[in-house]
C-alpha cells in the first residue's frame, strides 16, 4: 500500500519538480474509450477518432522512454496490445494497467512527480475536481495519482490545493509559471488568495519564484476561446530554458485571444527568473485563422454550437530526445516547428496530427505526463 505523507512537505524533504527537458524514465497516458458524455454505452466513435493520434504518439514515445498506459478494462488492454504488436512496437517497453478511467486528460487527472538530489521520486496529488466544471468526472478519476503511485511503489504527498498538471510550468531550478484564472479561482480554491496558493505550490513543488499570467475569465474561455480549463499555462507560455519562454501570439487583432495574449506578453516582460534575470520571451504564432472542430463536440460545457478550439503549438511534449508538437495542417505549422527546433537543437521535432484531439479540449501535453528518471 502506498504511503501518504502529511507530516512534512516535499520541499522540507528536498524534493522539487524537474523541468520537462530533464531525463525521463517513462511517459504516462490514458487510453480513449467511450466519451463520458456519450448518450449510448456502445458509442465508441470518440475512441475511433482518437486512436490514430494515440498510436502515433505512443510509437515515438516508446522509443525514448517506457510507456505506461491506463485503460478502463482488460478487454481494452487486449485491444491495445494487439494493435501495438501488429505495428511492431517493442512490447517490453510498454506497460498497460487496468483502472477505472473515463477520459484521456492524464496531465490533469494524474500525478505530478517530484525528485530529490539522492535520486528518490515521489508523487504529488492535486485533488482533481474536474477543472471546477465536471464534478462527475472528478469523482471517477480522482484516484488516478494514487493508482500510479501504487503501481510504482512511490510515496504520495497530497497538496492543500486543487490544481492540474496542465496549469503548472516550471524551469526546474526554482521558477513556476501559471495563469491566475486557472488556479486562483473560486471554482477550485475558494477563499485562497495568491499568497496562500504560492505557499502550497512552493511547499509541494520546491519552487520560490512565481510568474503569474492573467489568463481569461471562465465564460470567455468556454464560449469564445474553446477552452474548458480556464486557460491553462500550457497553451499560453512554456519554459525552454532557465529564463527563456515561448509564448503564444497572433498579430490578428480580431482573434478572440488577442487581448489576453497582449496582457500575457506585458506580464512576461515584467517578470524575472529565480535569480532576478529578465525573462527572454519569444513568440510562437498560433495557427493562422484558428483551428475548428470537425462535427459536433462531446464536451457539455463547450457545447456543440461552438467549433473554435484552443489550438496552440505550445501544447507539446518534450521526452528525452524528441519533442512531439501538435500539427493542424495549418500554414503556421512549419514556423512553429522551426522555433521549437531552435529552442531544442539537440532534439528531434516530430509533428503529430492533433485536430481531432484539440477539438475535444487539448493536445499532446494535456494527455501525457512525464515520469522523471531516478
The 8 nearest C-alpha neighbors of each residue, nearest first, counted from 0:
[[1, 2, 149, 152, 148, 3, 154, 153],
 [2, 0, 149, 154, 152, 153, 3, 148],
 [1, 3, 154, 155, 4, 0, 153, 152],
 [4, 2, 155, 156, 154, 1, 5, 157],
 [3, 5, 156, 155, 6, 2, 154, 7],
 [4, 6, 7, 156, 3, 8, 157, 155],
 [7, 5, 4, 8, 156, 3, 9, 11],
 [8, 6, 5, 11, 9, 12, 4, 10],
 [7, 9, 11, 10, 202, 203, 12, 6],
 [8, 10, 14, 12, 203, 11, 13, 202],
 [9, 11, 205, 13, 202, 14, 12, 8],
 [10, 12, 8, 9, 13, 7, 202, 14],
 [13, 11, 9, 10, 14, 8, 7, 115],
 [14, 12, 10, 115, 11, 9, 15, 116],
 [13, 15, 115, 9, 114, 10, 113, 12],
 [16, 14, 205, 204, 113, 114, 17, 115],
 [15, 17, 113, 204, 171, 114, 112, 205],
 [18, 16, 171, 15, 19, 21, 113, 114],
 [19, 17, 171, 170, 20, 21, 169, 16],
 [18, 20, 21, 317, 17, 369, 318, 170],
 [19, 21, 18, 317, 22, 319, 318, 239],
 [22, 20, 19, 18, 23, 17, 319, 371],
 [23, 21, 372, 319, 371, 20, 24, 318],
 [24, 22, 371, 372, 25, 370, 319, 21],
 [25, 23, 372, 371, 64, 370, 65, 22],
 [26, 24, 65, 64, 370, 66, 23, 369],
 [25, 27, 369, 66, 368, 370, 67, 65],
 [26, 28, 67, 368, 367, 68, 66, 369],
 [29, 27, 68, 367, 105, 366, 69, 67],
 [30, 28, 69, 103, 68, 105, 70, 31],
 [29, 31, 70, 103, 69, 28, 32, 68],
 [32, 30, 46, 103, 102, 29, 49, 33],
 [33, 31, 46, 34, 43, 30, 45, 102],
 [32, 34, 43, 45, 42, 46, 35, 37],
 [33, 35, 37, 36, 45, 32, 102, 101],
 [36, 34, 37, 101, 33, 102, 136, 38],
 [35, 37, 34, 297, 38, 298, 299, 33],
 [38, 36, 34, 35, 39, 42, 33, 297],
 [37, 39, 36, 40, 42, 35, 34, 41],
 [40, 38, 42, 41, 37, 33, 43, 36],
 [39, 41, 42, 38, 37, 33, 43, 34],
 [40, 42, 39, 43, 33, 38, 37, 44],
 [43, 41, 39, 40, 44, 33, 37, 38],
 [42, 44, 33, 46, 45, 41, 32, 47],
 [43, 45, 47, 46, 42, 48, 33, 34],
 [46, 44, 48, 43, 47, 34, 33, 49],
 [45, 47, 32, 31, 49, 43, 48, 44],
 [48, 46, 44, 45, 49, 50, 43, 51],
 [47, 49, 45, 46, 50, 44, 355, 51],
 [50, 48, 46, 47, 52, 51, 45, 53],
 [49, 51, 53, 52, 47, 46, 48, 54],
 [52, 50, 54, 53, 49, 55, 48, 47],
 [51, 53, 55, 50, 54, 49, 56, 352],
 [54, 52, 50, 56, 51, 55, 57, 49],
 [55, 53, 57, 51, 56, 52, 58, 50],
 [54, 56, 52, 58, 53, 57, 51, 59],
 [57, 55, 53, 54, 59, 58, 60, 52],
 [56, 58, 60, 54, 59, 55, 61, 53],
 [59, 57, 55, 56, 61, 60, 54, 62],
 [58, 60, 57, 56, 62, 61, 55, 63],
 [59, 61, 57, 63, 62, 58, 64, 56],
 [62, 60, 64, 66, 63, 65, 58, 59],
 [61, 63, 60, 59, 64, 58, 65, 92],
 [64, 62, 60, 61, 319, 320, 318, 59],
 [65, 63, 25, 61, 24, 62, 60, 66],
 [64, 66, 25, 92, 61, 93, 24, 26],
 [65, 67, 93, 61, 26, 25, 94, 92],
 [68, 66, 27, 94, 95, 93, 26, 28],
 [67, 69, 95, 28, 29, 27, 96, 94],
 [68, 70, 29, 96, 97, 95, 30, 28],
 [71, 69, 97, 30, 72, 96, 29, 98],
 [70, 72, 99, 100, 98, 97, 75, 69],
 [73, 71, 75, 74, 97, 70, 76, 98],
 [72, 74, 76, 75, 77, 97, 71, 70],
 [73, 75, 77, 72, 76, 78, 71, 79],
 [74, 76, 78, 72, 73, 77, 79, 70],
 [75, 77, 73, 79, 74, 78, 80, 70],
 [78, 76, 80, 74, 75, 79, 81, 73],
 [77, 79, 75, 81, 76, 80, 82, 74],
 [80, 78, 82, 76, 81, 77, 83, 75],
 [79, 81, 77, 83, 78, 82, 84, 76],
 [80, 82, 84, 78, 79, 83, 85, 77],
 [83, 81, 85, 79, 84, 80, 78, 86],
 [84, 82, 86, 80, 88, 85, 81, 79],
 [83, 85, 81, 87, 82, 86, 88, 80],
 [84, 86, 82, 83, 87, 81, 88, 80],
 [87, 85, 83, 84, 88, 82, 81, 58],
 [86, 88, 84, 85, 83, 89, 90, 82],
 [89, 87, 83, 90, 84, 86, 58, 85],
 [90, 88, 91, 92, 87, 93, 84, 61],
 [89, 91, 93, 92, 88, 84, 83, 94],
 [90, 92, 89, 93, 94, 65, 88, 66],
 [93, 91, 65, 90, 89, 66, 61, 94],
 [94, 92, 66, 90, 91, 65, 67, 95],
 [93, 95, 67, 66, 68, 96, 92, 65],
 [94, 96, 68, 67, 69, 76, 93, 97],
 [97, 95, 69, 70, 68, 98, 94, 67],
 [96, 98, 70, 71, 72, 69, 73, 95],
 [99, 97, 71, 70, 100, 96, 69, 72],
 [100, 98, 71, 101, 97, 139, 140, 70],
 [101, 99, 71, 140, 102, 98, 139, 70],
 [100, 102, 35, 139, 99, 136, 34, 140],
 [103, 101, 100, 31, 104, 34, 35, 32],
 [102, 104, 29, 31, 105, 366, 30, 101],
 [105, 103, 366, 106, 365, 107, 102, 108],
 [104, 106, 366, 108, 109, 107, 367, 103],
 [107, 105, 365, 164, 368, 367, 366, 104],
 [106, 108, 163, 164, 105, 109, 104, 165],
 [109, 107, 105, 127, 106, 104, 143, 140],
 [108, 110, 144, 105, 143, 107, 106, 111],
 [111, 109, 144, 124, 123, 122, 112, 108],
 [110, 112, 123, 122, 164, 113, 109, 124],
 [113, 111, 122, 121, 123, 110, 370, 16],
 [112, 114, 16, 15, 121, 120, 14, 122],
 [115, 113, 120, 14, 15, 119, 16, 121],
 [116, 114, 14, 117, 13, 119, 118, 15],
 [115, 117, 118, 114, 13, 119, 14, 15],
 [118, 116, 115, 119, 114, 373, 13, 120],
 [117, 119, 373, 116, 115, 114, 120, 372],
 [118, 120, 115, 114, 117, 373, 121, 116],
 [121, 119, 114, 113, 373, 118, 115, 112],
 [122, 120, 154, 113, 153, 112, 155, 114],
 [123, 121, 155, 112, 110, 111, 154, 156],
 [122, 124, 156, 111, 110, 155, 157, 112],
 [123, 125, 157, 110, 144, 126, 158, 156],
 [124, 126, 161, 162, 158, 127, 160, 157],
 [127, 125, 161, 124, 128, 141, 162, 160],
 [126, 128, 125, 141, 129, 108, 137, 161],
 [129, 127, 137, 130, 131, 134, 126, 161],
 [128, 130, 133, 137, 131, 134, 132, 127],
 [131, 129, 132, 128, 228, 133, 187, 127],
 [130, 132, 186, 129, 187, 128, 133, 134],
 [131, 133, 130, 129, 134, 186, 300, 128],
 [132, 134, 129, 136, 135, 131, 137, 130],
 [135, 133, 137, 129, 136, 128, 132, 138],
 [134, 136, 138, 137, 133, 139, 129, 128],
 [137, 135, 139, 138, 134, 133, 129, 140],
 [136, 138, 129, 128, 134, 140, 135, 139],
 [137, 139, 135, 136, 141, 140, 134, 128],
 [140, 138, 136, 137, 141, 135, 100, 101],
 [141, 139, 137, 142, 143, 138, 100, 136],
 [140, 142, 137, 138, 143, 127, 139, 108],
 [141, 143, 140, 145, 144, 146, 139, 138],
 [142, 144, 146, 109, 145, 141, 140, 147],
 [145, 143, 110, 109, 147, 146, 124, 142],
 [144, 146, 148, 147, 143, 142, 149, 155],
 [145, 147, 143, 149, 148, 144, 142, 150],
 [148, 146, 150, 144, 145, 149, 143, 151],
 [147, 149, 153, 145, 151, 146, 150, 152],
 [150, 148, 152, 146, 1, 147, 151, 145],
 [151, 149, 147, 148, 152, 146, 153, 96],
 [150, 152, 148, 149, 153, 147, 146, 1],
 [153, 151, 149, 148, 150, 1, 154, 0],
 [152, 154, 148, 151, 121, 1, 149, 155],
 [153, 155, 2, 121, 1, 3, 122, 148],
 [156, 154, 3, 122, 123, 4, 121, 2],
 [155, 157, 123, 4, 3, 124, 122, 158],
 [158, 156, 124, 123, 155, 125, 159, 5],
 [157, 159, 160, 125, 124, 156, 203, 123],
 [160, 158, 199, 157, 161, 125, 126, 196],
 [159, 161, 158, 125, 162, 199, 188, 126],
 [162, 160, 126, 125, 187, 127, 188, 128],
 [161, 163, 125, 182, 160, 127, 126, 166],
 [162, 164, 107, 166, 165, 125, 127, 108],
 [163, 165, 107, 106, 166, 167, 111, 162],
 [164, 166, 163, 167, 231, 233, 107, 106],
 [165, 167, 231, 232, 164, 163, 177, 181],
 [166, 168, 177, 164, 165, 176, 232, 169],
 [167, 169, 176, 175, 177, 237, 232, 166],
 [170, 168, 175, 171, 174, 18, 176, 167],
 [169, 171, 18, 241, 172, 174, 238, 240],
 [172, 170, 18, 17, 169, 173, 16, 174],
 [173, 171, 170, 174, 241, 206, 273, 17],
 [172, 174, 206, 207, 273, 171, 208, 170],
 [175, 173, 208, 206, 273, 169, 170, 209],
 [174, 176, 169, 209, 168, 210, 208, 206],
 [175, 177, 210, 168, 211, 209, 169, 167],
 [178, 176, 232, 211, 167, 166, 212, 168],
 [179, 177, 212, 214, 213, 180, 211, 181],
 [178, 180, 183, 213, 182, 181, 211, 214],
 [179, 181, 214, 178, 229, 182, 184, 215],
 [180, 182, 229, 179, 178, 230, 231, 184],
 [183, 181, 184, 179, 180, 162, 187, 178],
 [184, 182, 179, 180, 181, 188, 193, 192],
 [183, 185, 182, 186, 187, 188, 180, 181],
 [184, 186, 189, 188, 187, 183, 190, 191],
 [185, 187, 131, 184, 188, 189, 132, 130],
 [188, 186, 185, 131, 161, 184, 189, 182],
 [187, 189, 185, 184, 191, 161, 186, 190],
 [190, 188, 185, 191, 187, 184, 186, 183],
 [189, 191, 188, 192, 185, 184, 183, 195],
 [192, 190, 189, 195, 188, 196, 193, 183],
 [191, 193, 195, 194, 196, 190, 183, 189],
 [194, 192, 196, 195, 197, 183, 191, 179],
 [193, 195, 197, 196, 192, 198, 191, 199],
 [196, 194, 198, 192, 193, 197, 191, 199],
 [197, 195, 193, 199, 198, 194, 200, 192],
 [198, 196, 200, 194, 199, 195, 201, 193],
 [197, 199, 201, 195, 196, 200, 202, 194],
 [200, 198, 202, 196, 201, 197, 203, 159],
 [201, 199, 197, 203, 202, 198, 204, 196],
 [202, 200, 206, 205, 198, 199, 204, 203],
 [201, 203, 10, 199, 200, 205, 8, 204],
 [202, 204, 9, 200, 201, 205, 10, 8],
 [205, 203, 15, 16, 201, 206, 200, 202],
 [204, 206, 15, 10, 201, 202, 203, 14],
 [207, 205, 173, 201, 174, 204, 208, 175],
 [208, 206, 173, 201, 174, 209, 205, 273],
 [207, 209, 174, 273, 173, 206, 175, 210],
 [210, 208, 175, 174, 176, 211, 207, 197],
 [209, 211, 176, 175, 270, 177, 212, 208],
 [212, 210, 177, 178, 176, 179, 209, 213],
 [211, 213, 178, 263, 214, 266, 177, 179],
 [212, 214, 179, 178, 180, 215, 211, 263],
 [213, 215, 178, 180, 230, 212, 179, 259],
 [214, 216, 180, 230, 220, 213, 217, 219],
 [217, 215, 219, 218, 220, 180, 229, 214],
 [216, 218, 220, 229, 219, 221, 215, 180],
 [219, 217, 221, 220, 216, 222, 223, 215],
 [218, 220, 223, 216, 222, 217, 221, 224],
 [221, 219, 224, 226, 217, 218, 223, 222],
 [220, 222, 226, 218, 301, 225, 227, 219],
 [221, 223, 219, 218, 220, 224, 225, 301],
 [224, 222, 219, 220, 225, 221, 255, 307],
 [225, 223, 220, 226, 309, 221, 222, 308],
 [224, 226, 308, 309, 221, 307, 223, 220],
 [227, 225, 220, 221, 224, 309, 228, 360],
 [226, 228, 221, 229, 220, 360, 301, 225],
 [227, 229, 230, 226, 130, 231, 181, 220],
 [228, 230, 181, 217, 180, 220, 227, 231],
 [231, 229, 228, 214, 181, 215, 232, 226],
 [232, 230, 166, 233, 165, 228, 181, 234],
 [231, 233, 235, 166, 177, 234, 236, 178],
 [234, 232, 231, 314, 235, 165, 236, 313],
 [233, 235, 313, 232, 311, 314, 231, 236],
 [234, 236, 232, 247, 233, 246, 313, 231],
 [235, 237, 246, 245, 232, 233, 247, 234],
 [238, 236, 245, 244, 233, 239, 168, 246],
 [237, 239, 244, 240, 170, 243, 245, 169],
 [238, 240, 243, 244, 342, 237, 245, 241],
 [241, 239, 243, 242, 238, 170, 244, 342],
 [240, 242, 170, 243, 272, 238, 172, 239],
 [241, 243, 278, 240, 272, 279, 244, 277],
 [244, 242, 279, 240, 278, 239, 238, 280],
 [245, 243, 238, 280, 237, 239, 279, 281],
 [244, 246, 281, 237, 236, 282, 280, 283],
 [245, 247, 236, 282, 235, 283, 281, 244],
 [248, 246, 283, 235, 284, 282, 285, 236],
 [247, 249, 284, 282, 285, 283, 260, 246],
 [248, 250, 251, 284, 285, 257, 247, 254],
 [251, 249, 252, 248, 257, 284, 254, 253],
 [250, 252, 249, 253, 254, 257, 288, 287],
 [251, 253, 254, 257, 250, 249, 258, 255],
 [254, 252, 251, 255, 257, 256, 250, 258],
 [253, 255, 256, 257, 252, 251, 249, 288],
 [256, 254, 257, 253, 224, 223, 258, 252],
 [257, 255, 254, 259, 258, 260, 224, 249],
 [256, 258, 260, 254, 259, 255, 252, 261],
 [259, 257, 261, 260, 256, 262, 255, 252],
 [258, 260, 262, 261, 257, 256, 263, 214],
 [261, 259, 263, 257, 262, 258, 256, 248],
 [262, 260, 258, 264, 259, 263, 257, 265],
 [261, 263, 259, 265, 260, 264, 266, 258],
 [264, 262, 260, 266, 265, 261, 212, 267],
 [263, 265, 267, 261, 266, 262, 268, 260],
 [264, 266, 262, 268, 263, 267, 261, 269],
 [265, 267, 263, 269, 264, 268, 212, 262],
 [268, 266, 264, 270, 269, 265, 263, 278],
 [269, 267, 265, 266, 270, 264, 278, 280],
 [268, 270, 266, 267, 265, 271, 277, 278],
 [271, 269, 267, 268, 277, 278, 266, 210],
 [272, 270, 277, 275, 276, 278, 273, 269],
 [271, 273, 275, 276, 274, 242, 174, 278],
 [272, 274, 208, 275, 174, 173, 271, 207],
 [275, 273, 272, 276, 271, 208, 173, 277],
 [274, 276, 271, 272, 273, 277, 270, 278],
 [275, 277, 271, 272, 274, 278, 242, 273],
 [278, 276, 271, 270, 275, 272, 279, 242],
 [277, 279, 242, 271, 243, 280, 270, 276],
 [278, 280, 243, 244, 242, 277, 281, 268],
 [281, 279, 244, 245, 243, 278, 246, 282],
 [282, 280, 245, 246, 244, 279, 283, 243],
 [283, 281, 246, 245, 248, 247, 284, 280],
 [282, 284, 247, 335, 248, 246, 245, 285],
 [283, 285, 248, 249, 247, 282, 286, 335],
 [284, 286, 311, 248, 249, 287, 247, 283],
 [287, 285, 289, 331, 329, 288, 284, 290],
 [286, 288, 289, 285, 331, 330, 329, 284],
 [289, 287, 286, 290, 254, 285, 251, 329],
 [288, 290, 286, 287, 291, 307, 310, 308],
 [291, 289, 308, 310, 307, 286, 292, 288],
 [292, 290, 307, 306, 308, 293, 289, 358],
 [291, 293, 358, 306, 294, 307, 308, 290],
 [292, 294, 291, 295, 355, 358, 306, 296],
 [295, 293, 292, 296, 306, 303, 358, 291],
 [296, 294, 303, 297, 293, 292, 304, 306],
 [295, 297, 303, 298, 302, 359, 294, 358],
 [296, 298, 299, 36, 295, 303, 37, 359],
 [297, 299, 296, 301, 300, 302, 359, 36],
 [300, 298, 302, 301, 297, 36, 303, 296],
 [301, 299, 302, 298, 221, 227, 132, 133],
 [302, 300, 221, 298, 299, 225, 222, 305],
 [303, 301, 299, 300, 304, 298, 305, 296],
 [302, 304, 296, 295, 305, 301, 297, 306],
 [303, 305, 302, 306, 295, 301, 296, 222],
 [306, 304, 303, 307, 302, 301, 222, 225],
 [305, 307, 292, 291, 308, 304, 303, 225],
 [308, 306, 291, 225, 305, 290, 292, 224],
 [309, 307, 225, 310, 291, 358, 290, 306],
 [308, 310, 225, 226, 224, 311, 360, 357],
 [311, 309, 308, 357, 290, 312, 289, 286],
 [312, 310, 313, 234, 285, 314, 309, 286],
 [311, 313, 314, 325, 324, 315, 335, 285],
 [314, 312, 311, 315, 234, 233, 237, 236],
 [313, 315, 364, 312, 233, 234, 362, 311],
 [316, 314, 324, 364, 313, 363, 323, 325],
 [317, 315, 364, 323, 322, 363, 318, 324],
 [316, 318, 322, 20, 321, 19, 319, 323],
 [319, 317, 321, 320, 322, 316, 23, 20],
 [318, 320, 321, 22, 23, 63, 317, 20],
 [321, 319, 346, 318, 347, 63, 322, 345],
 [322, 320, 347, 346, 318, 319, 348, 317],
 [323, 321, 317, 348, 316, 349, 324, 347],
 [322, 324, 349, 316, 315, 350, 348, 321],
 [323, 325, 315, 350, 351, 349, 322, 326],
 [326, 324, 351, 353, 350, 312, 352, 315],
 [327, 325, 352, 351, 350, 353, 328, 332],
 [326, 328, 329, 354, 353, 352, 325, 332],
 [329, 327, 326, 332, 330, 352, 331, 354],
 [328, 330, 327, 331, 332, 286, 287, 326],
 [329, 331, 332, 287, 328, 333, 286, 334],
 [332, 330, 334, 329, 286, 333, 287, 335],
 [333, 331, 335, 329, 334, 330, 326, 336],
 [334, 332, 336, 335, 331, 337, 330, 329],
 [335, 333, 337, 331, 336, 332, 338, 284],
 [336, 334, 338, 337, 332, 333, 283, 331],
 [335, 337, 333, 339, 334, 338, 340, 332],
 [338, 336, 340, 334, 335, 339, 333, 341],
 [339, 337, 341, 335, 340, 336, 342, 334],
 [338, 340, 342, 336, 341, 337, 343, 335],
 [339, 341, 337, 343, 344, 338, 342, 336],
 [340, 342, 338, 344, 339, 343, 337, 336],
 [341, 343, 339, 340, 344, 338, 239, 240],
 [342, 344, 340, 346, 341, 345, 339, 239],
 [345, 343, 341, 340, 346, 342, 347, 339],
 [346, 344, 343, 347, 320, 340, 321, 342],
 [347, 345, 320, 321, 343, 344, 348, 322],
 [346, 348, 321, 322, 349, 320, 345, 340],
 [349, 347, 322, 321, 340, 323, 346, 350],
 [348, 350, 323, 322, 324, 347, 351, 321],
 [351, 349, 324, 326, 325, 323, 348, 352],
 [350, 352, 325, 326, 324, 353, 349, 323],
 [353, 351, 326, 325, 327, 354, 52, 350],
 [352, 354, 356, 325, 355, 326, 357, 327],
 [355, 353, 357, 356, 327, 358, 352, 292],
 [356, 354, 358, 357, 353, 49, 48, 359],
 [355, 357, 353, 358, 359, 354, 362, 361],
 [356, 358, 361, 362, 360, 354, 359, 355],
 [357, 359, 292, 355, 356, 360, 308, 354],
 [360, 358, 357, 356, 361, 296, 298, 355],
 [361, 359, 357, 358, 226, 227, 309, 356],
 [362, 360, 357, 365, 356, 359, 309, 363],
 [361, 363, 357, 365, 314, 364, 356, 353],
 [362, 364, 365, 315, 366, 314, 316, 325],
 [363, 365, 314, 315, 316, 367, 366, 362],
 [366, 364, 106, 363, 362, 104, 361, 367],
 [365, 367, 104, 105, 106, 364, 363, 103],
 [368, 366, 28, 106, 364, 27, 105, 365],
 [369, 367, 106, 27, 26, 105, 370, 28],
 [368, 370, 26, 25, 371, 27, 23, 367],
 [369, 371, 25, 23, 26, 24, 112, 368],
 [372, 370, 23, 24, 22, 369, 373, 25],
 [373, 371, 24, 23, 22, 370, 25, 118],
 [372, 118, 119, 371, 120, 114, 24, 23]]
